[in-house]
Amino acid sequence: MAAQRGFAHRLAVFFTLSTWIFGLIAVSLWWVVDLLLLPRPIAFAGLATKVFLLALPLRLPPPTFVRRFLRFSMVAAYEYFPVKVVWEGEGDDYDNGPFVIGYEPHSVLPQGICIFCQYATDAVPRGLANTRILVSSAGFWAPIMRHLWWWLGCRPVSRNCFQALLKKGRSVAVCPGGIKECMYMERESGRECIYLRKRHGFVRLALQAGAPLVPVFAFGQTDLYSYCRLFFDWPRNLIPRAQWTSIVRRLGYVPMIVWGWMGSFMPKQVPMYIVVGKPIPVPTVEEPTQEQVEEYLQRFISEMERLFAEHKEAASHPHASLTIY
């Protein structure tokens, strides 16, 4: 943060950037506490409050103070980390959308994907201006946070939502590795792990819509938070790994203990260097074969490997390695 900023501004940045992790954890604990306290009246009141908040339509227009909060959170993030976005293509390359943007790595929370949201500080090319970010539907069971996510431009990831957005001409941004990738990520400094080789769905949908694939890699994303995955990192072997992975897939998220700067929910101040590759053209194929899907997935993976290799030095990660599962 700039030295000239006052204490009030730094405090505002702290609470703003902490909200995205703290809010999810606080709501999860709220559910647990209420269920443990049943049948006490306070628990029924808490459950009633959550049900009411979940029943509020997502399409309600955001209040003015929420729009200001979302805008400030983007500005604060760009200044705090800081964030640098590198576009490999020219502006015209991103004009004829819609596009399917594949953002990696997922890490604890892929915050850098918000460079494509409507509140981002950097202007995006015309074809990416109406991008929607697809996230785990589990997050939309979190009262209050679900509305913040919706107003930010996030939508629950599903085949129907994916197809509907592309049909409307809106580009979509998704982290193909998803929660599965969280089971593969490593805490070893300089080692990046992404899960792509079995992720055929986003490529298939891109082919059906004729939407070019845009590879994006975010250096620094992995280092924003430390974490301990429950029953995976600790305690180990209490639940067989295969069984726990199956449970996590049903939950829609990986239960973990997360901490950032000085043990708080504030992300660590790690520079983020986000590289947006050139679009990979794809044909429009109503019923793509498995061979076609595999061909364009391999092209996407090759481009992701190239982005990493060619930009890691400029991103100040010269010794970093990339493993693709």
Secondary structure, DSSP 8 states (H G I E B T S, - for coil): --TT--HHHHHHHHHHHHHHHHHHHHHHHHHHHHHHHTTSHHHHHHHHHHHHHHHS-TTS---HHHHHHHHHHHHHHHHHTTEEEEESS-GGGGTS---EEEEE---S--GGGGGGSTT-SS---GGGTT-EEEE-GGGGGSTTHHHHHHHHTEEE--HHHHHHHHHTT--EEE-TTHHHHHTT---STTEEEE--TT--HHHHHHHHHT--EEEEEEETGGGS-EEEEBTTTBSTTSS-HHHHHHHHHHHTS--EEEE-GGGSSS-----EEEEE---B-----SS--HHHHHHHHHHHHHHHHHHHHHHTTTTT-TT-EEEE-
